[in-house]
Amino acid sequence: MKNLTILHTNDMHGDFLPENRFGVQTGGLKRLSGYVQKVRKEIPNTIYAMAGDMFRGSVIDSEYLGLSTIDMVNILNPDVACIGNHEVDYGIAHLLFLEKCATFPIINANLFITKNNARLFSPCYTIHVDGMNIMFIGILTEEVLSSTRTEKVIGSFIDIEQAAKEIGVICDNYKTTDIDLTVLLTHIGIEEDRKLAKLLDPVWGIDLIIGGHSHTFMNEPEIINGIPIVQAGYGTDQIGRFDLVIDDENNKIAEWRWECIPVNENTAPEDPNIQALIDHYKDETDLKYSRIITNLHRKLTHPSRIQETELGNLYADIMQDESSFDIMLFGSGSIRKEEFGPLVTYSDLIENTPFDDKVYMIEVTGEQFRKMVLYILRDDAWKGHTEFYQFSKGVHIVYKKSTHELLEFTFNGKTITDEMHLKIALQNYHYLNFENFFGIPFKEVEKNAKPRVVASSINNIIEEYMSTHPRLDAHVEGRLVVLE
């Protein structure tokens, strides 16, 4: 019997700096690194794994296209990391460059070149510790295809059944040595982790699933098909920890305990080396990003991506104001902060909407718009795994969950009829994935009018509007009312 500790985090999203919460300094890379180093000193048999989405969320990350993040994570020194969907935000080619800059292994089993079926990354990585062989297999969410829609040579096994089969292929081919523990390092979300666990053949010997993507906070693991599934929220405020006893004779877990540890001044020392690097990048970015854009009337909130929010209404209305289109559908997931303002710097603006994009205008009939809205509000939406939208002013929707019907569906006080025509604006990401996100054939929409680009940058519009309109305010007005 041998002891093994596995530490894990996911969805860091550029959360490099600590915050003061209730008088306690919490999170930040310097304390996350300090905790990892502390445990490694206390317990030699320690592995630290990252389950995707190191990138995005911070101007320090976006300004250097992820290179600054790789520099800092190199000091954090994970033993293994898997690809997350935001790792491809700067392009597949750039990600391959960043991988070369990383001093830690980055794995993925289901991202490949469609022409010859060659994998872009190593599908798995085996860590040797105290005579044990611990194998990690990386699995990615289907959303990567949405982000790389224009890169037609890139594909993925996006179906969970296909991903399970691929795991079987890897286990059959790469577990030829004596593997004591097999861990799936996934970035597919908790719902898909549950589905995946049910499909895994016990013969493959998958022992643990360490996940990411859905930002799920857990008090204890979920056990499905005998496999513990865990996730550690998001950011750097907490870290998951498995303390395991491994039966290395029979290659199985004899005992295990898991907990999610808060990372703060009471649990973790500071790592001065990583702080020095953060300070270097922060000093550089502050020169550009610390300027003040505006002062809002009050702090605005975006507490959930699956409801109408104050901040969502503000952004949708700014985009629609004096525009050539009737309605802006602003992606809820594009808004990254739960609170915003009242003082807004350029850094705040960029971190809140890091996915700067073109805006497309399309024309839809009332019938098509009704189908789009019903698709947005389908049952899967309330699990947080579909695209959701903030509607600009004039839209009023009352939706009844139990019957899946629109009880009210109006624009500027008038019922939206099937024959009516409306001009709708979408961000480029949502335009490129129109059929997946709205559930109707794009060819039908193209017949109404030729789609066209009406803006090259969302953030250019947001910045200009905010800087010329002080004391902006927004409220939840009942644009989208969902009845249980």
C-alpha positions as CSV (number, residue, x, y, z in Angstrom):
1,M,0.0,0.0,0.0
2,K,1.2,3.5,-0.9
3,N,-0.1,7.0,-0.2
4,L,-0.7,9.5,-2.9
5,T,-2.1,13.0,-2.9
6,I,-3.6,14.6,-6.0
7,L,-4.3,18.4,-5.9
8,H,-6.4,19.8,-8.7
9,T,-7.8,23.1,-10.0
10,N,-9.8,24.1,-13.1
11,D,-11.0,27.2,-14.9
12,M,-8.3,29.6,-13.6
13,H,-9.3,32.2,-16.2
14,G,-6.5,34.6,-15.5
15,D,-7.4,34.9,-11.8
16,F,-3.9,35.9,-10.8
17,L,-4.4,38.5,-8.1
18,P,-5.8,37.9,-4.5
19,E,-8.9,39.6,-3.2
20,N,-9.8,40.7,0.3
21,R,-12.9,38.9,1.5
22,F,-14.2,39.6,5.0
23,G,-10.8,40.8,6.0
24,V,-9.0,37.7,4.7
25,Q,-6.7,37.7,1.7
26,T,-8.1,35.0,-0.6
27,G,-6.9,33.4,-3.8
28,G,-4.4,34.6,-6.3
29,L,-1.5,32.7,-7.9
30,K,1.0,33.5,-5.1
31,R,-1.1,31.7,-2.5
32,L,-2.2,28.9,-4.8
33,S,1.4,28.2,-5.6
34,G,2.3,28.5,-2.0
35,Y,-0.3,25.9,-1.0
36,V,0.9,23.5,-3.7
37,Q,4.5,23.9,-2.6
38,K,3.6,23.4,1.0
39,V,1.8,20.1,0.3
40,R,4.6,18.9,-1.9
41,K,7.1,19.5,1.0
42,E,4.8,17.8,3.5
43,I,3.8,14.8,1.2
44,P,6.5,13.8,-1.3
45,N,3.9,11.7,-3.2
46,T,2.0,14.7,-4.5
47,I,0.6,15.4,-8.0
48,Y,-0.9,18.7,-9.1
49,A,-3.2,18.6,-12.1
50,M,-5.1,21.4,-14.0
51,A,-8.3,20.6,-15.7
52,G,-8.4,23.3,-18.5
53,D,-9.1,27.0,-19.1
54,M,-5.9,28.7,-17.8
55,F,-6.6,31.5,-20.2
56,R,-8.9,34.5,-20.5
57,G,-10.5,36.7,-17.8
58,S,-7.5,39.0,-17.2
59,V,-5.9,41.8,-19.2
60,I,-2.6,40.3,-18.2
61,D,-3.5,37.2,-20.1
62,S,-5.2,38.9,-23.1
63,E,-2.5,41.5,-23.6
64,Y,0.2,38.8,-24.1
65,L,-2.1,36.3,-25.8
66,G,-1.6,33.8,-23.1
67,L,2.2,33.9,-23.0
68,S,2.2,35.6,-19.7
69,T,-0.1,33.0,-18.3
70,I,2.2,30.2,-19.5
71,D,5.1,32.0,-17.8
72,M,3.3,32.1,-14.5
73,V,1.9,28.5,-14.7
74,N,5.4,27.3,-15.4
75,I,6.4,28.6,-11.9
76,L,3.2,27.1,-10.5
77,N,4.6,23.9,-12.0
78,P,1.7,21.5,-12.5
79,D,2.5,17.9,-13.2
80,V,-0.1,17.7,-16.0
81,A,-2.8,19.9,-17.6
82,C,-5.5,19.3,-20.1
83,I,-6.8,21.6,-22.8
84,G,-9.9,23.7,-22.0
85,N,-12.1,25.4,-24.6
86,H,-10.6,28.8,-23.9
87,E,-7.2,27.5,-24.6
88,V,-8.1,27.8,-28.3
89,D,-9.3,31.4,-28.1
90,Y,-6.1,32.8,-29.6
91,G,-6.2,30.2,-32.4
92,I,-5.0,26.6,-32.7
93,A,-1.6,27.6,-34.2
94,H,-1.0,30.0,-31.3
95,L,-1.9,27.3,-28.8
96,L,0.6,24.9,-30.3
97,F,3.2,27.7,-29.9
98,L,2.2,28.2,-26.2
99,E,2.5,24.4,-25.7
100,K,6.1,24.6,-26.7
101,C,6.6,27.4,-24.2
102,A,5.1,25.3,-21.4
103,T,7.5,23.3,-19.2
104,F,4.6,21.0,-18.1
105,P,2.8,18.4,-20.2
106,I,-0.5,19.5,-21.9
107,I,-2.7,16.5,-22.9
108,N,-5.8,16.0,-25.0
109,A,-7.2,12.8,-26.6
110,N,-10.0,14.1,-28.8
111,L,-8.7,17.1,-30.8
112,F,-7.3,16.1,-34.1
113,I,-6.5,17.1,-37.7
114,T,-9.5,16.0,-39.8
115,K,-7.4,15.2,-43.0
116,N,-5.3,12.4,-41.5
117,N,-6.9,11.9,-38.1
118,A,-3.6,12.9,-36.4
119,R,-3.9,14.1,-32.8
120,L,-2.7,17.6,-32.1
121,F,-1.6,16.7,-28.5
122,S,-0.4,13.7,-26.6
123,P,-3.6,11.9,-25.5
124,C,-2.3,10.9,-22.1
125,Y,0.6,11.3,-19.7
126,T,2.0,8.9,-17.1
127,I,3.5,10.2,-13.9
128,H,6.0,8.0,-12.1
129,V,6.0,8.6,-8.3
130,D,7.3,6.3,-5.6
131,G,7.3,3.3,-7.8
132,M,3.7,4.0,-8.9
133,N,2.5,4.8,-12.5
134,I,-0.3,7.3,-12.6
135,M,-1.9,7.8,-16.0
136,F,-3.9,10.9,-16.9
137,I,-6.1,11.1,-20.1
138,G,-7.3,14.5,-21.4
139,I,-10.8,15.0,-22.8
140,L,-12.2,18.3,-24.1
141,T,-15.7,19.8,-24.5
142,E,-17.5,20.1,-27.9
143,E,-17.4,23.9,-27.4
144,V,-13.9,24.0,-28.8
145,L,-15.5,23.3,-32.3
146,S,-17.7,26.4,-31.8
147,S,-14.6,28.5,-31.0
148,T,-12.6,27.1,-34.0
149,R,-15.4,27.1,-36.6
150,T,-13.3,28.7,-39.2
151,E,-10.4,26.2,-38.8
152,K,-11.9,23.5,-41.0
153,V,-8.9,21.2,-40.6
154,I,-9.5,20.8,-36.9
155,G,-12.0,18.3,-35.5
156,S,-13.0,16.6,-32.3
157,F,-14.8,13.5,-31.0
158,I,-17.5,15.7,-29.6
159,D,-20.0,13.0,-28.9
160,I,-19.8,11.5,-25.4
161,E,-20.2,8.0,-26.8
162,Q,-17.4,8.6,-29.2
163,A,-15.2,10.1,-26.4
164,A,-15.9,7.0,-24.3
165,K,-14.8,4.8,-27.1
166,E,-11.6,6.9,-27.6
167,I,-10.8,6.4,-23.9
168,G,-11.1,2.7,-24.4
169,V,-8.7,2.9,-27.4
170,I,-6.2,4.8,-25.2
171,C,-6.5,2.4,-22.3
172,D,-6.1,-0.6,-24.6
173,N,-3.0,0.8,-26.3
174,Y,-1.2,2.8,-23.6
175,K,-1.8,0.8,-20.4
176,T,0.6,-1.9,-21.6
177,T,2.8,-1.0,-18.6
178,D,1.8,-1.6,-15.0
179,I,-0.6,1.4,-14.4
180,D,-1.6,1.8,-10.7
181,L,-4.1,4.6,-11.2
182,T,-6.0,6.0,-14.2
183,V,-7.4,9.5,-14.1
184,L,-9.6,11.3,-16.7
185,L,-8.7,14.9,-16.7
186,T,-11.7,16.4,-18.4
187,H,-13.0,19.8,-19.5
188,I,-16.6,18.9,-20.5
189,G,-18.7,20.0,-17.5
190,I,-20.3,18.1,-14.7
191,E,-23.3,16.9,-16.7
192,E,-21.2,15.4,-19.4
193,D,-18.8,13.9,-16.8
194,R,-21.8,12.1,-15.4
195,K,-22.8,10.8,-18.8
196,L,-19.3,9.8,-19.6
197,A,-18.8,7.9,-16.3
198,K,-21.8,5.7,-17.1
199,L,-20.3,4.7,-20.4
200,L,-16.9,3.7,-19.2
201,D,-16.2,-0.1,-19.3
202,P,-14.9,-1.2,-15.9
203,V,-12.3,-3.2,-17.8
204,W,-10.6,0.0,-18.8
205,G,-9.9,0.7,-15.1
206,I,-10.8,4.4,-14.9
207,D,-10.4,5.3,-11.2
208,L,-11.1,9.1,-11.0
209,I,-12.6,11.9,-13.1
210,I,-11.2,15.3,-12.3
211,G,-13.2,17.9,-14.3
212,G,-13.8,21.5,-15.3
213,H,-15.8,23.8,-17.6
214,S,-19.1,24.0,-15.7
215,H,-17.4,25.9,-12.7
216,T,-19.1,23.5,-10.3
217,F,-18.5,23.9,-6.6
218,M,-18.8,20.5,-4.8
219,N,-19.0,19.6,-1.1
220,E,-18.2,16.0,-1.9
221,P,-17.6,13.8,-5.0
222,E,-20.3,12.3,-7.0
223,I,-19.9,8.5,-7.4
224,I,-21.2,7.2,-10.8
225,N,-20.4,3.7,-12.1
226,G,-18.1,3.4,-9.1
227,I,-16.0,6.4,-10.2
228,P,-15.6,9.6,-8.0
229,I,-16.2,12.8,-10.0
230,V,-14.8,16.0,-8.7
231,Q,-14.5,19.7,-9.7
232,A,-13.1,22.7,-7.8
233,G,-15.3,25.7,-8.9
234,Y,-13.2,28.2,-10.8
235,G,-10.5,30.7,-10.2
236,T,-7.7,30.4,-7.6
237,D,-9.8,30.7,-4.4
238,Q,-9.9,27.0,-3.8
239,I,-8.1,23.7,-4.7
240,G,-9.4,20.2,-4.7
241,R,-7.5,17.5,-2.8
242,F,-7.6,13.7,-3.0
243,D,-5.7,11.8,-0.3
244,L,-5.5,8.2,-1.5
245,V,-4.2,4.9,-0.4
246,I,-3.1,2.9,-3.5
247,D,-3.1,-0.9,-3.6
248,D,-0.1,-1.0,-6.0
249,E,-0.2,-4.8,-6.0
250,N,-3.7,-4.9,-7.5
251,N,-3.7,-1.5,-9.2
252,K,-6.7,0.0,-7.4
253,I,-7.7,2.5,-4.8
254,A,-7.9,1.0,-1.3
255,E,-9.0,4.2,0.5
256,W,-9.7,7.8,-0.5
257,R,-10.8,11.1,0.9
258,W,-11.6,14.3,-1.0
259,E,-12.1,17.9,0.1
260,C,-12.1,21.3,-1.5
261,I,-9.6,23.5,0.4
262,P,-10.0,27.3,0.5
263,V,-6.8,29.1,-0.6
264,N,-6.3,32.1,1.7
265,E,-3.8,33.6,4.1
266,N,-4.8,31.0,6.8
267,T,-4.2,27.9,4.6
268,A,-1.5,28.9,2.2
269,P,1.9,30.8,2.4
270,E,2.9,33.2,-0.4
271,D,5.2,32.2,-3.2
272,P,7.5,35.3,-3.8
273,N,8.8,34.1,-7.1
274,I,5.4,34.0,-8.8
275,Q,4.5,37.3,-7.2
276,A,7.5,39.0,-8.7
277,L,6.5,37.8,-12.2
278,I,2.9,38.9,-11.7
279,D,4.1,42.3,-10.6
280,H,6.2,42.6,-13.8
281,Y,3.3,41.9,-16.1
282,K,0.9,44.0,-14.0
283,D,3.2,47.0,-14.1
284,E,3.3,46.7,-17.9
285,T,-0.4,46.4,-18.3
286,D,-1.3,49.0,-15.8
287,L,0.3,51.7,-17.9
288,K,-2.2,50.9,-20.7
289,Y,-5.3,49.6,-18.8
290,S,-5.6,51.7,-15.6
291,R,-7.2,54.7,-17.3
292,I,-10.8,55.5,-16.2
293,I,-13.6,55.0,-18.7
294,T,-16.7,56.1,-16.8
295,N,-18.4,56.2,-13.5
296,L,-21.7,54.3,-13.5
297,H,-24.6,55.4,-11.4
298,R,-24.1,52.4,-9.2
299,K,-22.6,48.9,-9.2
300,L,-24.4,46.7,-11.7
301,T,-24.7,42.9,-11.4
302,H,-24.7,39.8,-13.6
303,P,-25.4,37.1,-11.1
304,S,-26.4,34.3,-13.5
305,R,-26.0,33.7,-17.2
306,I,-29.5,32.1,-17.5
307,Q,-31.6,35.1,-16.5
308,E,-32.1,38.7,-17.4
309,T,-29.5,40.9,-15.6
310,E,-28.8,44.5,-15.0
311,L,-25.4,44.3,-16.7
312,G,-26.8,42.2,-19.6
313,N,-29.5,44.9,-20.2
314,L,-26.9,47.6,-20.2
315,Y,-24.7,45.9,-22.7
316,A,-27.5,44.8,-25.0
317,D,-29.0,48.4,-25.0
318,I,-25.6,50.0,-25.7
319,M,-25.2,47.8,-28.8
320,Q,-28.7,48.5,-30.0
321,D,-28.8,52.3,-29.4
322,E,-29.1,54.2,-32.6
323,S,-28.2,51.1,-34.6
324,S,-29.5,49.7,-37.9
325,F,-31.1,46.7,-36.2
326,D,-34.1,46.2,-34.0
327,I,-32.9,43.7,-31.4
328,M,-29.5,42.9,-30.0
329,L,-29.0,39.3,-28.6
330,F,-26.0,39.7,-26.4
331,G,-24.4,36.4,-25.3
332,S,-24.8,36.0,-21.5
333,G,-21.5,34.1,-21.4
334,S,-19.7,37.0,-23.0
335,I,-20.2,39.0,-19.8
336,R,-17.6,37.6,-17.3
337,K,-18.0,39.7,-14.1
338,E,-20.8,39.2,-11.6
339,E,-20.4,42.8,-10.5
340,F,-19.3,45.8,-12.5
341,G,-18.6,49.4,-11.5
342,P,-19.4,52.0,-10.4
343,L,-15.9,53.2,-11.3
344,V,-14.9,51.5,-14.6
345,T,-11.3,51.3,-15.9
346,Y,-10.3,50.1,-19.3
347,S,-9.0,47.0,-17.5
348,D,-12.5,46.4,-16.0
349,L,-14.1,46.8,-19.5
350,I,-11.7,44.4,-21.2
351,E,-11.9,41.8,-18.4
352,N,-15.7,41.9,-18.5
353,T,-16.0,41.3,-22.2
354,P,-12.7,39.7,-23.2
355,F,-14.1,38.0,-26.3
356,D,-14.1,41.1,-28.5
357,D,-16.0,40.3,-31.7
358,K,-17.6,41.6,-34.9
359,V,-21.4,42.1,-34.9
360,Y,-23.5,40.6,-37.6
361,M,-27.0,41.7,-38.6
362,I,-29.5,39.2,-39.9
363,E,-33.2,39.4,-40.7
364,V,-35.7,36.9,-39.4
365,T,-39.5,36.5,-39.5
366,G,-41.5,36.5,-36.4
367,E,-42.1,32.8,-36.8
368,Q,-38.3,32.2,-37.0
369,F,-37.6,34.4,-34.0
370,R,-40.2,32.5,-32.0
371,K,-38.5,29.2,-32.8
372,M,-35.1,30.8,-31.9
373,V,-36.3,32.0,-28.5
374,L,-38.0,28.6,-27.7
375,Y,-34.8,26.9,-28.6
376,I,-32.8,29.2,-26.3
377,L,-35.2,28.5,-23.5
378,R,-35.3,24.7,-23.9
379,D,-34.9,22.5,-20.8
380,D,-31.1,22.1,-21.3
381,A,-30.8,25.9,-20.8
382,W,-31.6,25.7,-17.1
383,K,-28.7,23.3,-16.5
384,G,-26.3,26.0,-17.8
385,H,-24.9,24.1,-20.7
386,T,-26.5,26.0,-23.6
387,E,-26.0,29.5,-25.0
388,F,-28.2,32.1,-23.4
389,Y,-28.9,35.7,-24.3
390,Q,-29.6,39.2,-23.0
391,F,-32.3,41.0,-25.0
392,S,-32.2,44.7,-25.8
393,K,-35.0,47.1,-24.8
394,G,-38.4,46.7,-26.4
395,V,-38.4,42.9,-26.1
396,H,-40.9,41.3,-23.6
397,I,-41.1,37.5,-23.3
398,V,-43.0,35.5,-20.8
399,Y,-42.1,31.8,-21.0
400,K,-43.8,28.9,-19.1
401,K,-41.3,26.1,-18.3
402,S,-43.9,23.4,-17.6
403,T,-45.6,23.7,-21.0
404,H,-42.7,25.1,-23.1
405,E,-44.7,27.9,-24.5
406,L,-44.4,31.7,-24.9
407,L,-47.4,33.3,-23.0
408,E,-46.3,36.8,-24.1
409,F,-44.0,37.6,-27.0
410,T,-43.9,41.3,-27.9
411,F,-41.6,44.0,-29.3
412,N,-42.2,47.6,-28.5
413,G,-45.6,46.7,-27.0
414,K,-46.8,44.8,-30.1
415,T,-47.3,41.1,-30.4
416,I,-44.6,39.5,-32.7
417,T,-46.6,37.8,-35.4
418,D,-45.3,35.1,-37.7
419,E,-45.2,37.3,-40.8
420,M,-43.4,40.2,-39.1
421,H,-39.8,40.8,-40.0
422,L,-37.1,41.8,-37.4
423,K,-33.5,42.7,-37.8
424,I,-31.4,40.9,-35.2
425,A,-27.8,41.5,-34.2
426,L,-25.4,38.7,-33.1
427,Q,-21.8,38.5,-32.0
428,N,-19.5,36.7,-34.5
429,Y,-19.2,33.6,-32.3
430,H,-23.0,33.2,-32.2
431,Y,-23.4,34.0,-35.9
432,L,-20.8,31.3,-36.9
433,N,-22.7,28.7,-34.7
434,F,-26.2,29.9,-35.6
435,E,-27.8,26.5,-36.2
436,N,-26.3,25.0,-33.1
437,F,-27.3,27.9,-30.8
438,F,-30.7,28.8,-32.3
439,G,-32.0,25.5,-33.7
440,I,-33.2,26.6,-37.1
441,P,-31.5,26.2,-40.6
442,F,-29.3,29.2,-41.4
443,K,-30.3,28.9,-45.1
444,E,-33.9,29.8,-44.2
445,V,-32.7,33.0,-42.6
446,E,-30.4,34.0,-45.5
447,K,-33.5,34.0,-47.8
448,N,-34.9,37.0,-45.9
449,A,-31.8,39.3,-46.4
450,K,-28.1,38.9,-46.8
451,P,-26.3,38.9,-43.5
452,R,-23.8,41.7,-43.0
453,V,-21.2,43.0,-40.6
454,V,-22.5,46.1,-38.8
455,A,-19.6,46.6,-36.4
456,S,-16.0,45.3,-36.2
457,S,-15.6,45.5,-32.4
458,I,-18.0,45.2,-29.5
459,N,-15.5,46.8,-27.1
460,N,-15.0,49.8,-29.3
461,I,-18.7,50.5,-29.1
462,I,-19.0,49.8,-25.4
463,E,-15.9,52.0,-24.6
464,E,-17.1,54.9,-26.7
465,Y,-20.6,54.8,-25.3
466,M,-19.6,54.5,-21.7
467,S,-17.0,57.3,-22.0
468,T,-19.6,59.7,-23.5
469,H,-22.5,58.7,-21.2
470,P,-21.6,59.2,-17.5
471,R,-23.7,57.8,-14.7
472,L,-25.2,55.0,-16.7
473,D,-27.7,52.8,-15.0
474,A,-29.7,49.7,-15.8
475,H,-32.4,47.5,-14.1
476,V,-34.0,44.1,-14.6
477,E,-37.3,45.1,-16.3
478,G,-39.0,41.9,-17.0
479,R,-37.8,41.6,-20.6
480,L,-37.5,37.9,-20.0
481,V,-39.9,36.4,-17.4
482,V,-39.6,32.7,-16.8
483,L,-42.5,31.0,-15.0
484,E,-41.8,27.8,-13.1
